[in-house]
Amino acid sequence: MSAPTRHLDLQLLRTFVAAAHHGSMTVAAHALHLTQGAISQQIKRLEDSLDCLLFEREARGLRLTASGQRLLTQATRLLGLHDEIWRDMTDTQVIGKVRLGVPHDLVSTFLPPVLKAFSQAYAQVELGLVTGSSPALAETLARGDVDLALLEEPVGQSKGECLRVEPLVWVGARAGQAHRKDPIPLSLVVETCAFRPVILDALQQQQRRWKAVFEDGNLDATAATVRADLAVTAWLASTVPSDLDILGPAAQLPALPSFAINLHLPQHTNNLAAVELAAHLRAHLQRHG
């Protein structure tokens, strides 16, 4: 008699991959729109079915075990193949237009490989890009002027799908002195910048005076004022240019919170190009998180 066939539950694998990429059941729960308890139960079911421990629970989050590392590589490949087969076999032609809203600072960091891969896969789709601050893009999405958007938002304070969580860090010139000035000079991209309220609140909590050096919406000009040591700014850690410094505790600046990069796609959209672009964004940001 042959041994009974055993099957992997793809939903459990998706939950595992999300928890592994985010390093947190709480963040994975936000990303998958589930409760933290549901995430924990699904991980436990997967561990029981494979008869191995996949995560070590630590104070700072989740750490993959050796078995978890091995499964993550294989599960990512399996889920990618599953989604590719599904797209091929459903034979749904993706055509038309899709407009994506993206914050200024993510355009040159995350987007190029995603847009290149999407354009190669769907050559008949006309792709449009709208940039702005996250609050402004949220309004643009609500008006229907873009089909989907990536928004930088406080962790856990959004109905969007959390693709990645990153620390917000202070940024200054190499060996710069701007952070020592009083009032501290700030260079912010726009007045509606999503980071502005938490930056100013952190300075107020520390009773630090500040003044605006630059604020008109041009990311390159903002970076130029920082490079010239005329001001400091705050960006997501992965978007900081290599020729600028992340200012650590020695700078004696107030701690800043982490931010989520959330994907917003209208739930009942009939734009298949938007759905496929969302899949590309999801795969890239989670894989390189």
N, C-alpha and C positions, 0 to 999 in steps of 0.2 A: 504494500500500500504506500502510495506517495504521500509526502508530508503536505499538510494543508497549505495553500497559498496565503501569504501574508501581504498586506497592502499598506503603503504609507498614505496617511491622510494629508492631502495637499494643503488643507486649511491649517492644520497643525504646523506644517512646514513653513507656511507663510508667516504664521505668528512667531515661530522660532527665529526666522530670518529677521523679522522686524525687531524683535527683542535683542538679537545679537548686534545688529547694526546700530541701534540706539544705545545699547548698554544699559537699558533701564526698562523695566516693565511698565512704569508709569508713562514714559514717553511713548512706548510702543502702543499702550492703550489709547493714547490720544491719536496716534497715527491711524490705528485700525478702527477707531470709534467703538471701542469695547471698554469694559471696566477692567481695572487692574486685577480684580479677582478672576475674571474670565481669562485673562492672559496667563495668570499663574496656573489655573486649572489646565489650560491647553498645553502648557509646557510640561506639566506633571504627567499628563496623558501620553505625550510624546516620549518622555523619559521612561515611563513604565513600559510602553510598547517596544522600545529599543533596548530596555534593560540596562541603561547607563545614565550617568549624570551628565547633563549638558552644560550647566552653569554652576559656578561657585558664587554664592550670594555674599557680597562684600558691602561695607558701609558706603562706598562711593558708587555702588551699582553692581552690575553683573559682569562676571569674567568667565569667558568660555573655558571649559575643560579641554583636554586633548581630544576627547570624543566630540565635543561641541565644535571645535575647530575643524575637524574632519567632516562633520555633518554639514557645516556652513558652506564649505566649498561645493559639496555634492548637491546640497539642497538648492543653492543659488543656480547651479547649472540645470537641475531638474525643472525648477519653476520657470526658468527662461525658455527651456525647450517646450514645456507644456504650453506657455503663452504663444510661442511661435507656431506650434502645431495648430492651436485654436484659431489664430489669425489666418493661417493658410487654408485650413479646412472649411472655415465658415465662408471663405471666398467673398468677403464683402469689400467692394472697391472703395478705397478712400480717396476722395477727390474734394475739390472746393477750396475754401479759404479757412485759415485759423489765425487768430490774433492772440498773441501772448503778452501779458503784462509782467514786467520784471523790474525790480529795484535797480537803481543806477549801479550799485556796487557789485551786483551779481552778473552783470552783462559780460564782462571780460574774464570772469573767473570760472563760473560753472557752465555758461551757455554754449560756447563754441563747439565742444565735442557733441553736445546733445543736438544742437541744430544741424550739424553736419550729418550725424547718423540719421536723424529724422528725414532730412531732405533727400538723402540717398535711398531711404526705404520708401518714401512717398513723393516721388518726383513730380506727381501731378497736383500736389497740394501747394497752394500759394500761401506762404508763411509771412505774417506781419508781426512786428515787434514794437511794443509801446513801453517806454521807460518812465520812471517817476519814483516818488517816494511811496512807501507801502500804503499809508493812509489815502493818498491820492489815487493809487491804483485800485484800492478797494472800492472807491466811489466809481471809478471807470468800469470795473467789473459789474457793479450793481446797475449801472446804466445800460449794460449790454454792449459797451464799446470795445471790450475784449472778450474772448471766449473762455479764457482761463488765466490764472495769475499765480505767480510765486510772491508771497508776502512775508516780510520779516515782522514777527509779532512776539509779544511776551509768551513764554512757555505756558501752555495750558489755557490761554485766554482767547481761543479761536475755535471756530467750527471747521476750519480747514484741516487737511490731512498733513500731519507733521512728518516731513521727510528727513529732517535733520535738526539737531540742536547744537548751537555753537556759542562759545563765550564771547561777550562783547568786551573788547579790550581798549585801553588807552594807547594811542599811537603818537609817536613824536619823531623828530629828526634823529639821525645817528649822532650819538653823543650830544644831543641837543640840550638846551637850557630853558626852553619855553615853559616847561611844566613847573619851573621854580618861580615864575613871575607872579606878582600879585597886583591886580587881579589876573587870574590865569586866562590867557588868550585862547579862544575856541574857534575852530574853523569847522562849520557844519554845512552840509550840502544844501539843504533847503530848510525853511522854517517848519515844514510839515514832516521833517525826517522822523521816522519811527523811533529812532534812538534818542531824540532830543529830550523828551519828558524825563526819561530815566537818568540821562546824563545830568540834567539840571537839578533833578531831585537829589541825586547822589552828592553833588557839590553843595547843595543847600544843607543836607544832613551833616556834611563835614564843615559847614560854615566857611566855605571857600568862595571868595568873590570871583567873578568871571566877566569877560567882555567878548563880544563877537568880533572876530577879525574878518571873517569872510562868510557870506551866506547868500548864494544866488542860484544854486542848482547845478553848478558845473563841477563834476567830480574831479576832473583833472586840475582845475584851479584850486580846489580844496587841498588836494595832495601837494600841489606846488607850494602853498603857504606852509604846510607842515615840513616839507623838505627844506625850505628856507629858514626853518626854526622860528617862524613868526607865530606859530600856534600849535596846539595839539588838537587831536580829534579822537573819535572812537568808532571803530569798525569791528565787524565780525573777524575773528582771529584768522580764518582762512583767506580773507580778502586783503590782508595787509601786504602791500608791496615789499619785496625782499630788501629794498634799499632804505626802508624805514624801520624803526624800532618799536617793538611792543614794550610799553613801559610797565615794569613790574612793581612789586611792593616798595622797592627802594625809592621810587618816585613820589611816594606818599600821597597818591591820588586815591579817591574813594573807590571801593570795589563796585563793579558793574555786574548786572545780572546776565544770564545767558538768554539768547533769543532763539526762537524756532523759525525755521524756513518752512512755511506751510504752503501746500498746494491747494488752490481754490478752483474747483471745477463744478459748475452748476449740476445738481444731482440728476436732473432729468434732461440733460442736454441731448439733442439729436445730431450734434456735430461730431461725426466719427473721427475727423481729423483732430479735433480737440482731445478726444478720448485717447487716441494713439500718441499724441504729443505728451499727454499727461503720463502715459506709461513709460515713455522714454525719459522724462524728467524724474519720475519715481525711481526707475532702475539706476540711473546715473548717480543721483544724489545719495541714495541709500548705499550703493556699492562703494562710493568714494567718501562715505561719512567717517 
